[in-house]
Amino acid sequence: MILWGMRRAPLLAAACLAACLCLTSCYEISEGLTYLSIRSRSESLERAIADPKSSPELKLLCERAKSAREFALERFGLKQTRNYTSVVILDSDHLATVVQACAELSFTRYLWSYPVVGKMPYRGYFDPKDAERQAASLRKQGLDVIARPVDAFSTLGWLSDPLFSFMSTYGEAEVADLVMHEMTHATVFLKGDRPGNEQFNEELATFVGDEGSLVYLADRYGPESPQVAKAKADRADEEAFASYLAGTGKELEAVYSSQTSDEDKRARKAGIIAERAKEYAAEAPSLFQGKGYREFDMSKINNAYIDLYRLYQGETSLYRDFYEKICGSDMKAFVRKVSLIASGKGDPKTEMRRLLGSDAGR
């Protein structure tokens, strides 16, 4: 998840720039060729680990990614691909910049259409100047926009996505979260040809990354270990931050749905954001452990920023309830059942709720 002005908070956000080589516009050709050029510099994790020139930090990244990937394949049943079996030395602290946009007076997402995968709520660029040009164009259309750095993306298993050397600074929980998040995209992914599919894709991958990395750390170090405690504390910060944004979003939705002029809605929107920012500044020191959360300037948010969190963490409780109540907190069973549901014709979240309701009835 991305804090304003920061590359990432404990949760790594990912943009799916899928199937670049299968697409035909200038954008897809340009970004696809750039990605191929970056990917061509990759070397296997085994070679990087064995290379005496590799830094200790790079070797540790490779070892952690290998371990988390093998655990997810064996214990969670995520799809076997060649993703994260290689690493690229990259002179940057992130991979790409992603643009997202939302209506000014509603939470209607701006969607880009792509062949093969359908509509997606983001557009990624390897050159940040290209991203800013796209963002500026959308702002001229009156949209709320954010342009955010991202650490990784998934090509859904069609290409072997590598790790990047800047990830050497990540903690073990972050590496496991990233690997499992992207492996989930390669395992279960709905085309953006129906409203809500993009949200399901990101919510599911976020849950598997979050919960799966905790399961992994508990298995490796023990459920009461400092590693698990630290990861849980980070998750608590993340969830509290998302909850605060959700509360702001609810207040704004009430304004947007009211029968008043756009001018009045804009004024009330600005007032809500300013008031919530004051409240946040007063409450943050006692609410959060992480410095980035405590010092966050809530006055800078807009609809696109709030919707970023709605996209990735919109209904965390639904996935947790399904995981615990239907799947007995068994991640392999969860992945299998959700994969089966997603392969059907209906809305997967509706079916998950139906099954949870049936379970409650029994």
N, C-alpha and C positions, 0 to 999 in steps of 0.2 A: 504494500500500500504506500502511496506517495504523499508525503507531507509537502506543503507549499514551500518551494525554494530548496527542497532536499531531493536527492536522487531516490531515496527510499526510506521507509521506516522498517521495522522488523519484518513485515511481510513484503515479499518481492512482487511487484506488479509485473504482468507480462502482456505484451501485445502480440496478437496472432496475425502475422503478415504471411498468411498461408498461400502456398502454391504460386509463388511469384513467377516461376518459370512457365506456368501453364497459362498465364494471362497475357494480354496483348496490348494494353495501352502503354503510352510512354512512361507513365508512373511505374507500372509493374515491371516493365522491361528494365528501366533504370535501377530500381531498387533490387530487382532480382539479380542483375549482373553484379551489383555491389556486394550483395550477400554471397554470391558464388565466389567473388574475389576474396572476401574475408575468409570464407570457409575453406578455400584452397590452401590456406596457410596452416591448417590444423594438423596436429600430430596426435597419435593415440595416447590415451592416459598411461598405458604401460610404458611407452617410450619416454614420455615426459617424466614419469617417476624414476625410470632407470638412468635418465640423462644427468650426468654430473654437473652440467651447466644450469639445470633447473634449480630455482631457489627453493629453500625448505618450505616456504609458504605455498608455492605452486604445487609442490609434491603433496603437501597436506590437502590442498583443495582436490587434487585428483584422487587421492585415497578416500577422502570423505564422499566424493561424488560416486565413486565406484561402489562403495559400501552401501550408500543410500539407494542407489539404483538397483543393486542386486537384492536388497531387502524388499523394495517395492515390487519387483518382479516375482519374487518367491512368495512373499507374505500377503501381498495385496492383489496379485493377479493383474497388474497393469500390463499393457501391451508391450511385447518385446520389439523394440526397434533399435537402431544404432545411435539414437539420441544420447548425448552426454557420454560418449565413449571416446571423445577426443577433446582437445583444448587448443585455443588460439591465443597467441601472445598479441595483445592489443594495447596500443598506446592511448588508452582512454579510460575514464572511470565509469563509462556506461556504453551500451551498444547502439541505441537509436533514440530518436525523439518521436513521441507519439502525440498526435493532435486529437482532442475530443471536443465536441461541441454540444450545446443544448439550447433550447429556446430560451429567450430572455424572461418570459413570463409564464413558463410552464416547465415541466421536466420532460418534455418531448425531446428525445435524443435525435441528433443529426446522424444519419446512417450513410455510409458509403457502400456502393454496390460493387461486388467483385464476382467475376465468373467462378464457377466451381463451388465456392463457399457461401455465396449469397451476400446478404447485407451484414455489415459489421459497424460497431459504434466507434471505430478508431482508424486512424491512418498514420502509418509510421514512415519515418524518413531517417536515413543514415546521416544525412547532412542536416544539422540543426537549422541552417539558414533556410533550407527548403521547408522545414516544418514551420518556421516562423512566418514565411510567406503565406503558407496555407492558413495559418491561424489568423493572420491579418486580414486575409480575404473573407474569412468567416465572420470576423468581428464587424467588417463593413456591412455584412448582411444583417447585423443586429443580433447576432447570437452571442451567448456566453461561451467562452472558449478557454481551454487550458492546453498548454504544450508541455509535456513532461518527459524527462529522461526515463528510459526503461533498461533493464539489465539483460533481458532475454526475450525471445519469442519462440513460438512453436510453428513448424511447418507440418504438424500433425503426423509425423513419421514418414512423410514423403521424401524428405532429405534428412541426413544425419546431422542434427543440430549440435554444435559444439558448446563446451564451456568457454569462458574467456578469462584471461589472466587477472583482470581486475577483481574477479570473484575471490581471489586469494585473501582478501580482507574480510570475507564473510565468516560468521560463526558457523558451527556445525549445524545448528538448527536451521539457519538460513539456507545453507547449501541443500539440506534434505528437503526443505520446503520448496525451494525452486525446482529441484529435480522432480519431485512428486507432482507439483502443480503442472509442469509441462508434460510429464508422462501421462497425466490424466487427460489432457487435451488430445493426445495421440490415441487414447483408448476410447473415449466417449466425446463425440463432437457433433452437434447438430448444425446443419446449414442454416444460415440466417435468412431463410425464406419464410419464416413465420415469426410474428412478434413474440418476443420473450425468449427465443432460442439463444440469443447472444448472452442474455442474463443467466440462463441455466448453465451454459458452458462455463462462464467465469465463476459463478457461485459454487458449482460442483468442484472445479479445480482448486478453488481457494479452500474449500472444506477439506478435501483430500490432502492438500499440502499442509494445512495447519494441523489437522488431527493426525495425519500419517507421520509427520515429523516428530510429534510427541510420542507416538507408539514406538517409533524407531529409537528415540533417545531412551525411553523407558526400558526397552529390550536390551539396549547396549550398556546402560549405566545403572539401571534400576529405577523404579517409579518414584522413589524418594531422593533421587540424586540431585546435586546442585545444578546439573545440566538441565534436567527436567523442570526444576523450580524456576530457573532463569527463563526458559522458553515459555512457561506458563505465565510468568509475570509480564513478558513481552506481549503475549496474547491478550492478557487482561487490559493492558494499555491500548492495544489495537482495537479491542471491542468497545472499550469506553469511549474512545475517540469517534469510532463509527456511530455509536449510539448518540453522541452529542450532535453529530452532523445530521442524523436521522431526525432528531428533535427539531432542529432548525428547518429541515426539509418539510416537516409536517406543518409548521407555522406558515411557511411560505406557500405551501399548497392551498391552505385555507384562503390566503390572499388571492392567489391566482384563479381560484374557482369562484370568487366573489363577483357580484354584479356591479362593478365599478369601472371607472375609466382606466386606460393603460397608464396614464400619468399618475393617477392615485396609486395604482398597483406598484409602480416603480418607486414612489416615495415610501410606501409601506414596506416594500422589500428592503430598501436601504436602511430603514429604521430597525427592522427585525435583525438584520445582519449586524448592525452596529450594537444593538442591545445584547445580542447573544455573544458578541465579541467581548463586551465588558464582563458579562457573567463568566465566560470561559477564563478570562485573565484572572479573575478572582478565585475561581474554583480549581484551576489546573494544578497548582502546586500540591494540593491534597489529593487530587484524582489520579495523577500519573507519576510513574517512577522515571520514565525516560525523559531526558532533557529536551529532546526535540518536541515532544508533546507538550511539556510544561511551557516552552517558550514560543509555541506556535501562535501566529497572529491570525486569529479567526476573522478579522475584518477583511481579509483578502479573498475570502471564498466567493464563489458564484455558483450558479446552477450546475455548470459543467463539473465543478469540483465536487459538489455534493453528489452528483449523479455517478461520479467515478466510484465512490464508496457504495452507492446503491447497486451498481453493476456487480461489484465483486463480493459484497457482503450484505446484499439486500435481505435475504431470508436465511440467515445462518441457523436459526432455530429449527427450520423445517428439515434441513439435512442432518442436524444433530439428533433430532427426534427419530428420524427414519433410521439412522445409524444405530442408535441405542435401543429403540423399541421394536423395530422390525428386524434388524440384523444382529441384535445381541452384542453390539459394539465390536463386531467382527468386520474389519475393513475389506477383507476379500469377499465376504458375503455382500457387503454394501456395494462394492464396485460391480459385482456380478448382477445384483438385482437392479441397480440403477441403469446399467448397460442394457439389460433386457427391456426395462421400461422405456428407455430412450429410443430403442429400435422400433417401438410401436408407432402408431399414427397419431395418437393424442398428445396433449401437453404433458410432459413428464412430471411436472410439479403438481398438476391436478391429480394425476394417478398416485403420486406419493401421498398426497393428502387423503385421497380416498382409502388407501391401504392403512394409513394411520388411523382414520376414522373407524374402519372395520376392526382394527386391533383394539381400539378403545371400547367398541361395542362388545367384543368378546370378553 
